[in-house]
Amino acid sequence: MLVSNLLAIKSHDVATISQERTVSDALLVLKERGIGALIVTGPTPPLVGIFSERDAVRALATSGAQALDMKVSQLMTSDVQTCDESTTITHLMGMMTERRIRHVPVVHDRQLVGMISIGDVVKARFDELEHEKKDLLDYVSSW
């Protein structure tokens, strides 16, 4: 299965936030949308970073409540791993596991076209395994 297959099921909607907004603003967007990460936008397309719940927790642990007034750009992860629509789910799963990341932006021709979370990958793999199981049971029962 490819990332493009997953995006066809999931949608291409990506939550973004400007690098100039505050951490408090970012946390509100995360809460309202029920998601774990935002793509951070700036002058360089398609993104300048990613801001996740993990970034917020680390900032609160080190800076306390003052972290809420900081700009997203001060706390975001700027070394963002991306993939494209032709990336396989198996490759993506390996990359996410190896790098210990939970969200990977999907980029095509320097345009942001989606975001894949570890939950999306696990669900896709689970669905594949269920389909394979059904096929095997059908094959065995046809004897």
N, C-alpha and C positions, 0 to 999 in steps of 0.2 A: 504494500500500500504506500502511496505517495502522500506528501503533505497536501497536494492539490485535492486529493480525494477527501481528506479530512476537512479542508476548508469548504468544500462543496456541501458538506453535512453541517458544519459548525457555523459558517458565515465568515465574512471578511471584515466584520466590525472590529475596530481596534480602538481602545480607550487611550487617549493621549492627554498630556498636560504640558504646558509651556515650562521651560526651564526657569522662568522668572517667578512662577507661582510658589506659594509657601508649602511647606510640608503639611500644614494643617489643611490646606486646600486639597492636596493630593490624597490625604487620608479620607476626606469627605467623599471624594470621587470613588475611591476604592470601596468604601462602605455602601454608597448609593448603588453602585453597579454590581456589588457582590463579587468582586474580583480581587486578585492578589498582586497585580502589577500594572503599571502604566508606562506607555512609551513616552519618553521625554523628547519634546520637539524644540528646535532652535533654528539658528540660521543655516545649518548644514542638513540638507535632506538626506535620507528620509528620517533620521533620528540622531539625537546627540547622546542618548542614554536610556536607561530603564530605571524606574523607581518601583521598588517592591515593598511588601510588608516587612521583609527581612531588613531592608535598608532603614525603615522607620524604627524598628525595634532596636537596632544597633545604635541609632542616633539618640533615641530616648534613654538608652542605657548609659551612654557616655555624656550627653549634654542635658539630660532631664527635659523639663517642660520647655526650655529655651529652643529645643530642636524644632518645635512646632512653628516657630516664626522664621526659621531658616529657609532659604530658597531651595527648591528641589535640586537645582544644579550643584549645590554644595554636598548633597548626600547621595545622589544617584550613582548608579554603576555606569561608568562611561565606556568600559570595555565590553561591549555587547556582542554576544554571539548571535548570528542570524542564520537563517536557512532560506532556501528558495522552494518553489512549488514542486520541483523535481526531486527534492530530498526524500529518501525513504524513511518511513516511520522507524525502522530498525536502526538506521544511522542516527536519526534524531534522538532516539531513546538512549543510544550509547553516548552521544555527545552530552545529553542532559545528565546522565549518570556520572560520567567522567568529570565533568566540570561542576557538578553539584548545583545545577541551575533548574529552575522550575518553569521558566517562561522563555520562549524563543520567538522573536519577531520574524515574520516571513517577508522577504523583500524581493521585488521583481523590477528590474530596470530602474533601480534607485527609488522605487516607490514602495511604501509600506502597504502590503496587501492582506496582512493577517497577523495573528498571534496564536501560537500553540502553547498550551500549558501541559505540564506533566499529567494532569488529569485527562486531558484530551488524548494523549498518547496511550495511557493505560486503558482507557475506554476502547480506543480503536483496536489495540492488541487483544483485549478481552473479546471483543466482537469477532475478530478474526479467528481466535481459538474456538469460540462457540460454533462458528460456521464450519470449521474443520472437523470438530467433534460430530456435528450433525452429518456431514458428508461421510465420515468414517462409519458411523452407526448405520446410515442408510446402505452403505456398501456391504457391511457385514451382514445385515439383516436380509439382503437380497440373495444370499447364498442359499 
